[in-house]
Every structure is written in structure tokens, then in C-alpha cells.
Amino acid sequence: MLKSGSVKLAKQLAPELADLQKKGKKIVFTNGCFDLLHPGHASYLAAARALGDFLVVGVNSDASVRRLKGEKRPIMPEVARSQLLAALSSVDYVTVFAEDDPYQLISLLQPDILVKGGDWDTSSIVGRDIVEARGGKVYSLPFIDEYSTTSIVEEIIRRYS
């Protein structure tokens, strides 16, 4: 059983988030592949959560990750990636999306705060227009360079091939 975070379909999550917002709670949204969870992800998600009351993580589906990262990815299936993220204390909700970008998901969930890692300039963050039109904020958080899924995969190949 997962801690307080849970994995939900977006259509189930949207009304729940709207109820929280009616109670004055700030919803933070971020997204990504999160293929191999590492300390950089954990730090980033904790920083994102600190910006509001609830953190929602949109996870790219397996098919979406393959389109974005290539046929050898993802390494971990979407169910496992979602469960690991939901188990983090900083994450309140996880939802999987099938599109290559989260624009439709952001449009449905209507978060108050949109966050991406420092490798994204705020002007190019997908969904920025939706969030800012509602008076929300968009942040690009510092990127922790020493961790990446690609570097982990490369190290595994170096050591074991």
C-alpha cells in the first residue's frame, strides 16, 4: 500500500484538485519520464512540493517515453515509475499521460504552479500559458548536474558489458 500519495487517472484527479483549490490550497504540477528514479529527482520533487500545498506529477506513458527517448526506453514500466513516485513523501498525486507533452493534462488539471527542471527556460515550459492565464506561477528549478538517467544507464553499460 502506498503512503498518502496515490496514482489516479487524470479524469478522477481533476475534480479532487478543483475541490482542494476551492479550499484555498495551491496545486503544484510537474511532469517527466522519471525512468530511473535518482537523488536529483528526489531533490527536485521536494523543491517543487515546497512551492505549494499539493504536488501532482504527470508521468509520461511507456509509449510516450519510447517516442521521446528511443526504443530502448523506458527501462522501468509506467506502473513501476508511478508507484515509486507516489511513495515519495513530497508527491501527493501521480497520473500517467500518453501524449508527448503534458499540455492537455495541464489544461484538465488547472494547477496553480507549474514547475520544470533548470534545463527548461520558463518561456518554453509547456502549459505556461494555461497556468499564467489563471494568475498562476511558472518556475524552472535548479538542475542537479551529477544525476541523470542517461548517465546511470551509461555507467551500468560501462561496468557490465
KEKOL-745256 format. One record per residue (C-alpha): chain; residue number from 1; residue in one letter; x, y, z. Coordinates in pm, 1 decimal, padded with zeros to 6 digits, always signed. Layout:
<pts>
<pt><chaine>A</chaine><num>NUM</num><residu>A</residu><x>X</x><y>Y</y><z>Z</z></pt>
...
</pts>
This chain:
<pts>
<pt><chaine>A</chaine><num>1</num><residu>M</residu><x>+00000.0</x><y>+00000.0</y><z>+00000.0</z></pt>
<pt><chaine>A</chaine><num>2</num><residu>L</residu><x>+00128.6</x><y>+00344.9</y><z>-00090.6</z></pt>
<pt><chaine>A</chaine><num>3</num><residu>K</residu><x>+00164.0</x><y>+00623.6</y><z>+00163.2</z></pt>
<pt><chaine>A</chaine><num>4</num><residu>S</residu><x>-00056.9</x><y>+00930.2</y><z>+00125.7</z></pt>
<pt><chaine>A</chaine><num>5</num><residu>G</residu><x>+00040.3</x><y>+00980.7</y><z>-00238.8</z></pt>
<pt><chaine>A</chaine><num>6</num><residu>S</residu><x>-00169.4</x><y>+00795.4</y><z>-00490.3</z></pt>
<pt><chaine>A</chaine><num>7</num><residu>V</residu><x>-00180.8</x><y>+00711.2</y><z>-00857.4</z></pt>
<pt><chaine>A</chaine><num>8</num><residu>K</residu><x>-00501.9</x><y>+00826.1</y><z>-01025.7</z></pt>
<pt><chaine>A</chaine><num>9</num><residu>L</residu><x>-00648.3</x><y>+00869.3</y><z>-01370.1</z></pt>
<pt><chaine>A</chaine><num>10</num><residu>A</residu><x>-00646.7</x><y>+01235.0</y><z>-01471.3</z></pt>
<pt><chaine>A</chaine><num>11</num><residu>K</residu><x>-01025.6</x><y>+01244.2</y><z>-01509.0</z></pt>
<pt><chaine>A</chaine><num>12</num><residu>Q</residu><x>-01058.3</x><y>+01124.3</y><z>-01147.4</z></pt>
<pt><chaine>A</chaine><num>13</num><residu>L</residu><x>-00791.7</x><y>+01361.8</y><z>-01022.4</z></pt>
<pt><chaine>A</chaine><num>14</num><residu>A</residu><x>-00925.7</x><y>+01683.0</y><z>-01181.9</z></pt>
<pt><chaine>A</chaine><num>15</num><residu>P</residu><x>-01238.0</x><y>+01722.4</y><z>-00961.7</z></pt>
<pt><chaine>A</chaine><num>16</num><residu>E</residu><x>-01038.9</x><y>+01634.4</y><z>-00649.2</z></pt>
<pt><chaine>A</chaine><num>17</num><residu>L</residu><x>-00785.2</x><y>+01907.3</y><z>-00725.7</z></pt>
<pt><chaine>A</chaine><num>18</num><residu>A</residu><x>-01062.7</x><y>+02156.8</y><z>-00801.9</z></pt>
<pt><chaine>A</chaine><num>19</num><residu>D</residu><x>-01212.1</x><y>+02084.7</y><z>-00457.0</z></pt>
<pt><chaine>A</chaine><num>20</num><residu>L</residu><x>-00874.7</x><y>+02143.7</y><z>-00292.2</z></pt>
<pt><chaine>A</chaine><num>21</num><residu>Q</residu><x>-00837.2</x><y>+02473.5</y><z>-00478.3</z></pt>
<pt><chaine>A</chaine><num>22</num><residu>K</residu><x>-01182.9</x><y>+02583.6</y><z>-00360.0</z></pt>
<pt><chaine>A</chaine><num>23</num><residu>K</residu><x>-01047.6</x><y>+02532.3</y><z>-00007.3</z></pt>
<pt><chaine>A</chaine><num>24</num><residu>G</residu><x>-00757.3</x><y>+02766.7</y><z>-00083.8</z></pt>
<pt><chaine>A</chaine><num>25</num><residu>K</residu><x>-00493.3</x><y>+02501.0</y><z>-00146.0</z></pt>
<pt><chaine>A</chaine><num>26</num><residu>K</residu><x>-00221.7</x><y>+02561.5</y><z>-00405.7</z></pt>
<pt><chaine>A</chaine><num>27</num><residu>I</residu><x>-00165.7</x><y>+02279.5</y><z>-00655.6</z></pt>
<pt><chaine>A</chaine><num>28</num><residu>V</residu><x>+00185.6</x><y>+02234.3</y><z>-00796.8</z></pt>
<pt><chaine>A</chaine><num>29</num><residu>F</residu><x>+00231.4</x><y>+02034.1</y><z>-01117.2</z></pt>
<pt><chaine>A</chaine><num>30</num><residu>T</residu><x>+00540.2</x><y>+01888.7</y><z>-01279.3</z></pt>
<pt><chaine>A</chaine><num>31</num><residu>N</residu><x>+00596.7</x><y>+01614.0</y><z>-01529.4</z></pt>
<pt><chaine>A</chaine><num>32</num><residu>G</residu><x>+00858.3</x><y>+01388.9</y><z>-01679.4</z></pt>
<pt><chaine>A</chaine><num>33</num><residu>C</residu><x>+00963.5</x><y>+01037.2</y><z>-01768.5</z></pt>
<pt><chaine>A</chaine><num>34</num><residu>F</residu><x>+01127.3</x><y>+00956.3</y><z>-01432.1</z></pt>
<pt><chaine>A</chaine><num>35</num><residu>D</residu><x>+01266.4</x><y>+00637.5</y><z>-01585.2</z></pt>
<pt><chaine>A</chaine><num>36</num><residu>L</residu><x>+01523.2</x><y>+00553.9</y><z>-01317.2</z></pt>
<pt><chaine>A</chaine><num>37</num><residu>L</residu><x>+01446.3</x><y>+00744.9</y><z>-01001.4</z></pt>
<pt><chaine>A</chaine><num>38</num><residu>H</residu><x>+01762.2</x><y>+00905.8</y><z>-00860.0</z></pt>
<pt><chaine>A</chaine><num>39</num><residu>P</residu><x>+01861.4</x><y>+01167.3</y><z>-00596.3</z></pt>
<pt><chaine>A</chaine><num>40</num><residu>G</residu><x>+01830.1</x><y>+01450.9</y><z>-00849.4</z></pt>
<pt><chaine>A</chaine><num>41</num><residu>H</residu><x>+01464.9</x><y>+01360.7</y><z>-00899.7</z></pt>
<pt><chaine>A</chaine><num>42</num><residu>A</residu><x>+01402.5</x><y>+01338.5</y><z>-00524.3</z></pt>
<pt><chaine>A</chaine><num>43</num><residu>S</residu><x>+01559.4</x><y>+01680.7</y><z>-00459.6</z></pt>
<pt><chaine>A</chaine><num>44</num><residu>Y</residu><x>+01374.1</x><y>+01838.9</y><z>-00749.3</z></pt>
<pt><chaine>A</chaine><num>45</num><residu>L</residu><x>+01037.2</x><y>+01696.9</y><z>-00639.5</z></pt>
<pt><chaine>A</chaine><num>46</num><residu>A</residu><x>+01090.0</x><y>+01810.9</y><z>-00279.9</z></pt>
<pt><chaine>A</chaine><num>47</num><residu>A</residu><x>+01170.1</x><y>+02163.5</y><z>-00403.1</z></pt>
<pt><chaine>A</chaine><num>48</num><residu>A</residu><x>+00862.2</x><y>+02161.1</y><z>-00627.2</z></pt>
<pt><chaine>A</chaine><num>49</num><residu>R</residu><x>+00638.9</x><y>+02045.4</y><z>-00341.4</z></pt>
<pt><chaine>A</chaine><num>50</num><residu>A</residu><x>+00768.5</x><y>+02328.4</y><z>-00121.0</z></pt>
<pt><chaine>A</chaine><num>51</num><residu>L</residu><x>+00612.1</x><y>+02578.7</y><z>-00362.6</z></pt>
<pt><chaine>A</chaine><num>52</num><residu>G</residu><x>+00254.8</x><y>+02478.7</y><z>-00277.4</z></pt>
<pt><chaine>A</chaine><num>53</num><residu>D</residu><x>+00023.2</x><y>+02255.3</y><z>-00077.3</z></pt>
<pt><chaine>A</chaine><num>54</num><residu>F</residu><x>-00006.4</x><y>+01951.7</y><z>-00305.9</z></pt>
<pt><chaine>A</chaine><num>55</num><residu>L</residu><x>+00230.4</x><y>+01813.6</y><z>-00570.2</z></pt>
<pt><chaine>A</chaine><num>56</num><residu>V</residu><x>+00094.1</x><y>+01637.2</y><z>-00878.2</z></pt>
<pt><chaine>A</chaine><num>57</num><residu>V</residu><x>+00341.3</x><y>+01453.2</y><z>-01101.6</z></pt>
<pt><chaine>A</chaine><num>58</num><residu>G</residu><x>+00246.4</x><y>+01374.0</y><z>-01460.3</z></pt>
<pt><chaine>A</chaine><num>59</num><residu>V</residu><x>+00437.1</x><y>+01069.2</y><z>-01581.6</z></pt>
<pt><chaine>A</chaine><num>60</num><residu>N</residu><x>+00491.3</x><y>+01001.1</y><z>-01949.2</z></pt>
<pt><chaine>A</chaine><num>61</num><residu>S</residu><x>+00339.5</x><y>+00668.2</y><z>-02055.5</z></pt>
<pt><chaine>A</chaine><num>62</num><residu>D</residu><x>+00568.6</x><y>+00392.9</y><z>-02183.6</z></pt>
<pt><chaine>A</chaine><num>63</num><residu>A</residu><x>+00471.7</x><y>+00468.2</y><z>-02545.0</z></pt>
<pt><chaine>A</chaine><num>64</num><residu>S</residu><x>+00538.2</x><y>+00839.2</y><z>-02492.6</z></pt>
<pt><chaine>A</chaine><num>65</num><residu>V</residu><x>+00881.3</x><y>+00770.5</y><z>-02340.8</z></pt>
<pt><chaine>A</chaine><num>66</num><residu>R</residu><x>+00970.6</x><y>+00550.0</y><z>-02639.5</z></pt>
<pt><chaine>A</chaine><num>67</num><residu>R</residu><x>+00876.6</x><y>+00829.2</y><z>-02878.5</z></pt>
<pt><chaine>A</chaine><num>68</num><residu>L</residu><x>+01078.4</x><y>+01085.3</y><z>-02679.6</z></pt>
<pt><chaine>A</chaine><num>69</num><residu>K</residu><x>+01380.9</x><y>+00880.5</y><z>-02570.0</z></pt>
<pt><chaine>A</chaine><num>70</num><residu>G</residu><x>+01406.3</x><y>+00594.8</y><z>-02820.7</z></pt>
<pt><chaine>A</chaine><num>71</num><residu>E</residu><x>+01305.8</x><y>+00229.6</y><z>-02848.1</z></pt>
<pt><chaine>A</chaine><num>72</num><residu>K</residu><x>+01525.7</x><y>+00112.1</y><z>-02558.6</z></pt>
<pt><chaine>A</chaine><num>73</num><residu>R</residu><x>+01340.1</x><y>+00329.7</y><z>-02309.9</z></pt>
<pt><chaine>A</chaine><num>74</num><residu>P</residu><x>+01174.8</x><y>+00327.1</y><z>-02071.0</z></pt>
<pt><chaine>A</chaine><num>75</num><residu>I</residu><x>+01369.3</x><y>+00086.8</y><z>-01857.0</z></pt>
<pt><chaine>A</chaine><num>76</num><residu>M</residu><x>+01102.4</x><y>+00083.7</y><z>-01586.2</z></pt>
<pt><chaine>A</chaine><num>77</num><residu>P</residu><x>+00737.3</x><y>+00044.1</y><z>-01692.3</z></pt>
<pt><chaine>A</chaine><num>78</num><residu>E</residu><x>+00492.0</x><y>+00326.4</y><z>-01621.1</z></pt>
<pt><chaine>A</chaine><num>79</num><residu>V</residu><x>+00321.3</x><y>+00136.6</y><z>-01337.8</z></pt>
<pt><chaine>A</chaine><num>80</num><residu>A</residu><x>+00651.5</x><y>+00092.7</y><z>-01151.6</z></pt>
<pt><chaine>A</chaine><num>81</num><residu>R</residu><x>+00760.5</x><y>+00452.8</y><z>-01219.0</z></pt>
<pt><chaine>A</chaine><num>82</num><residu>S</residu><x>+00425.9</x><y>+00581.8</y><z>-01092.9</z></pt>
<pt><chaine>A</chaine><num>83</num><residu>Q</residu><x>+00431.6</x><y>+00369.7</y><z>-00778.0</z></pt>
<pt><chaine>A</chaine><num>84</num><residu>L</residu><x>+00785.7</x><y>+00478.4</y><z>-00690.6</z></pt>
<pt><chaine>A</chaine><num>85</num><residu>L</residu><x>+00698.2</x><y>+00845.0</y><z>-00734.5</z></pt>
<pt><chaine>A</chaine><num>86</num><residu>A</residu><x>+00380.2</x><y>+00811.1</y><z>-00527.5</z></pt>
<pt><chaine>A</chaine><num>87</num><residu>A</residu><x>+00584.2</x><y>+00654.8</y><z>-00247.1</z></pt>
<pt><chaine>A</chaine><num>88</num><residu>L</residu><x>+00792.0</x><y>+00972.6</y><z>-00208.9</z></pt>
<pt><chaine>A</chaine><num>89</num><residu>S</residu><x>+00680.4</x><y>+01194.8</y><z>+00079.1</z></pt>
<pt><chaine>A</chaine><num>90</num><residu>S</residu><x>+00693.6</x><y>+01503.3</y><z>-00144.4</z></pt>
<pt><chaine>A</chaine><num>91</num><residu>V</residu><x>+00448.0</x><y>+01360.6</y><z>-00400.1</z></pt>
<pt><chaine>A</chaine><num>92</num><residu>D</residu><x>+00074.7</x><y>+01372.0</y><z>-00336.1</z></pt>
<pt><chaine>A</chaine><num>93</num><residu>Y</residu><x>-00063.0</x><y>+01250.2</y><z>-00668.5</z></pt>
<pt><chaine>A</chaine><num>94</num><residu>V</residu><x>+00070.6</x><y>+01079.7</y><z>-00979.5</z></pt>
<pt><chaine>A</chaine><num>95</num><residu>T</residu><x>-00107.3</x><y>+01048.1</y><z>-01310.9</z></pt>
<pt><chaine>A</chaine><num>96</num><residu>V</residu><x>+00011.3</x><y>+00896.0</y><z>-01637.8</z></pt>
<pt><chaine>A</chaine><num>97</num><residu>F</residu><x>-00036.3</x><y>+01076.0</y><z>-01968.5</z></pt>
<pt><chaine>A</chaine><num>98</num><residu>A</residu><x>+00000.8</x><y>+00931.9</y><z>-02318.1</z></pt>
<pt><chaine>A</chaine><num>99</num><residu>E</residu><x>+00082.8</x><y>+01246.6</y><z>-02515.6</z></pt>
<pt><chaine>A</chaine><num>100</num><residu>D</residu><x>+00439.5</x><y>+01359.6</y><z>-02582.9</z></pt>
<pt><chaine>A</chaine><num>101</num><residu>D</residu><x>+00384.3</x><y>+01674.8</y><z>-02378.9</z></pt>
<pt><chaine>A</chaine><num>102</num><residu>P</residu><x>+00152.0</x><y>+01747.7</y><z>-02085.3</z></pt>
<pt><chaine>A</chaine><num>103</num><residu>Y</residu><x>-00046.2</x><y>+02033.9</y><z>-02240.9</z></pt>
<pt><chaine>A</chaine><num>104</num><residu>Q</residu><x>-00381.4</x><y>+01852.1</y><z>-02240.0</z></pt>
<pt><chaine>A</chaine><num>105</num><residu>L</residu><x>-00319.2</x><y>+01724.4</y><z>-01887.8</z></pt>
<pt><chaine>A</chaine><num>106</num><residu>I</residu><x>-00232.5</x><y>+02071.2</y><z>-01757.3</z></pt>
<pt><chaine>A</chaine><num>107</num><residu>S</residu><x>-00543.8</x><y>+02206.1</y><z>-01927.8</z></pt>
<pt><chaine>A</chaine><num>108</num><residu>L</residu><x>-00755.7</x><y>+01944.5</y><z>-01749.8</z></pt>
<pt><chaine>A</chaine><num>109</num><residu>L</residu><x>-00594.6</x><y>+01972.8</y><z>-01404.8</z></pt>
<pt><chaine>A</chaine><num>110</num><residu>Q</residu><x>-00555.6</x><y>+02354.7</y><z>-01396.6</z></pt>
<pt><chaine>A</chaine><num>111</num><residu>P</residu><x>-00264.7</x><y>+02372.4</y><z>-01148.7</z></pt>
<pt><chaine>A</chaine><num>112</num><residu>D</residu><x>-00173.1</x><y>+02695.1</y><z>-00968.8</z></pt>
<pt><chaine>A</chaine><num>113</num><residu>I</residu><x>+00200.4</x><y>+02642.0</y><z>-01005.1</z></pt>
<pt><chaine>A</chaine><num>114</num><residu>L</residu><x>+00389.4</x><y>+02476.2</y><z>-01291.1</z></pt>
<pt><chaine>A</chaine><num>115</num><residu>V</residu><x>+00744.9</x><y>+02353.7</y><z>-01238.0</z></pt>
<pt><chaine>A</chaine><num>116</num><residu>K</residu><x>+01017.2</x><y>+02204.8</y><z>-01456.9</z></pt>
<pt><chaine>A</chaine><num>117</num><residu>G</residu><x>+01388.8</x><y>+02143.2</y><z>-01404.6</z></pt>
<pt><chaine>A</chaine><num>118</num><residu>G</residu><x>+01656.4</x><y>+02400.5</y><z>-01472.2</z></pt>
<pt><chaine>A</chaine><num>119</num><residu>D</residu><x>+01721.6</x><y>+02260.9</y><z>-01817.6</z></pt>
<pt><chaine>A</chaine><num>120</num><residu>W</residu><x>+01395.1</x><y>+02433.2</y><z>-01917.9</z></pt>
<pt><chaine>A</chaine><num>121</num><residu>D</residu><x>+01367.2</x><y>+02809.1</y><z>-01962.5</z></pt>
<pt><chaine>A</chaine><num>122</num><residu>T</residu><x>+01033.7</x><y>+02928.6</y><z>-01821.0</z></pt>
<pt><chaine>A</chaine><num>123</num><residu>S</residu><x>+00938.2</x><y>+03075.7</y><z>-02159.6</z></pt>
<pt><chaine>A</chaine><num>124</num><residu>S</residu><x>+00946.5</x><y>+02728.5</y><z>-02316.8</z></pt>
<pt><chaine>A</chaine><num>125</num><residu>I</residu><x>+00766.1</x><y>+02532.3</y><z>-02044.3</z></pt>
<pt><chaine>A</chaine><num>126</num><residu>V</residu><x>+00462.7</x><y>+02358.5</y><z>-02192.5</z></pt>
<pt><chaine>A</chaine><num>127</num><residu>G</residu><x>+00139.5</x><y>+02477.1</y><z>-02029.2</z></pt>
<pt><chaine>A</chaine><num>128</num><residu>R</residu><x>+00280.5</x><y>+02807.7</y><z>-01914.1</z></pt>
<pt><chaine>A</chaine><num>129</num><residu>D</residu><x>+00002.7</x><y>+02996.1</y><z>-02092.9</z></pt>
<pt><chaine>A</chaine><num>130</num><residu>I</residu><x>-00266.7</x><y>+02794.9</y><z>-01912.9</z></pt>
<pt><chaine>A</chaine><num>131</num><residu>V</residu><x>-00122.4</x><y>+02850.0</y><z>-01566.4</z></pt>
<pt><chaine>A</chaine><num>132</num><residu>E</residu><x>-00037.1</x><y>+03217.2</y><z>-01611.7</z></pt>
<pt><chaine>A</chaine><num>133</num><residu>A</residu><x>-00382.3</x><y>+03290.9</y><z>-01760.0</z></pt>
<pt><chaine>A</chaine><num>134</num><residu>R</residu><x>-00526.6</x><y>+03186.1</y><z>-01423.4</z></pt>
<pt><chaine>A</chaine><num>135</num><residu>G</residu><x>-00280.0</x><y>+03404.4</y><z>-01231.4</z></pt>
<pt><chaine>A</chaine><num>136</num><residu>G</residu><x>-00050.2</x><y>+03112.6</y><z>-01150.7</z></pt>
<pt><chaine>A</chaine><num>137</num><residu>K</residu><x>+00328.1</x><y>+03095.1</y><z>-01143.2</z></pt>
<pt><chaine>A</chaine><num>138</num><residu>V</residu><x>+00578.6</x><y>+02903.5</y><z>-01355.3</z></pt>
<pt><chaine>A</chaine><num>139</num><residu>Y</residu><x>+00921.5</x><y>+02804.4</y><z>-01220.9</z></pt>
<pt><chaine>A</chaine><num>140</num><residu>S</residu><x>+01237.2</x><y>+02647.3</y><z>-01356.9</z></pt>
<pt><chaine>A</chaine><num>141</num><residu>L</residu><x>+01414.5</x><y>+02488.9</y><z>-01058.5</z></pt>
<pt><chaine>A</chaine><num>142</num><residu>P</residu><x>+01790.7</x><y>+02435.9</y><z>-01039.3</z></pt>
<pt><chaine>A</chaine><num>143</num><residu>F</residu><x>+01912.1</x><y>+02124.4</y><z>-01216.6</z></pt>
<pt><chaine>A</chaine><num>144</num><residu>I</residu><x>+02141.5</x><y>+01883.1</y><z>-01031.0</z></pt>
<pt><chaine>A</chaine><num>145</num><residu>D</residu><x>+02400.3</x><y>+01800.1</y><z>-01296.3</z></pt>
<pt><chaine>A</chaine><num>146</num><residu>E</residu><x>+02563.6</x><y>+01497.7</y><z>-01136.0</z></pt>
<pt><chaine>A</chaine><num>147</num><residu>Y</residu><x>+02249.7</x><y>+01282.1</y><z>-01174.7</z></pt>
<pt><chaine>A</chaine><num>148</num><residu>S</residu><x>+02068.4</x><y>+01172.0</y><z>-01487.4</z></pt>
<pt><chaine>A</chaine><num>149</num><residu>T</residu><x>+01903.2</x><y>+00854.4</y><z>-01607.0</z></pt>
<pt><chaine>A</chaine><num>150</num><residu>T</residu><x>+02125.7</x><y>+00857.5</y><z>-01915.1</z></pt>
<pt><chaine>A</chaine><num>151</num><residu>S</residu><x>+02445.3</x><y>+00874.7</y><z>-01706.5</z></pt>
<pt><chaine>A</chaine><num>152</num><residu>I</residu><x>+02320.6</x><y>+00589.6</y><z>-01484.4</z></pt>
<pt><chaine>A</chaine><num>153</num><residu>V</residu><x>+02248.9</x><y>+00374.4</y><z>-01791.0</z></pt>
<pt><chaine>A</chaine><num>154</num><residu>E</residu><x>+02590.4</x><y>+00459.7</y><z>-01936.7</z></pt>
<pt><chaine>A</chaine><num>155</num><residu>E</residu><x>+02762.1</x><y>+00363.2</y><z>-01610.7</z></pt>
<pt><chaine>A</chaine><num>156</num><residu>I</residu><x>+02576.8</x><y>+00030.5</y><z>-01597.6</z></pt>
<pt><chaine>A</chaine><num>157</num><residu>I</residu><x>+02682.3</x><y>-00043.8</y><z>-01955.7</z></pt>
<pt><chaine>A</chaine><num>158</num><residu>R</residu><x>+03042.7</x><y>+00054.9</y><z>-01880.1</z></pt>
<pt><chaine>A</chaine><num>159</num><residu>R</residu><x>+03059.4</x><y>-00169.7</y><z>-01575.9</z></pt>
<pt><chaine>A</chaine><num>160</num><residu>Y</residu><x>+02870.6</x><y>-00472.8</y><z>-01702.3</z></pt>
<pt><chaine>A</chaine><num>161</num><residu>S</residu><x>+02934.3</x><y>-00500.6</y><z>-02074.6</z></pt>
</pts>
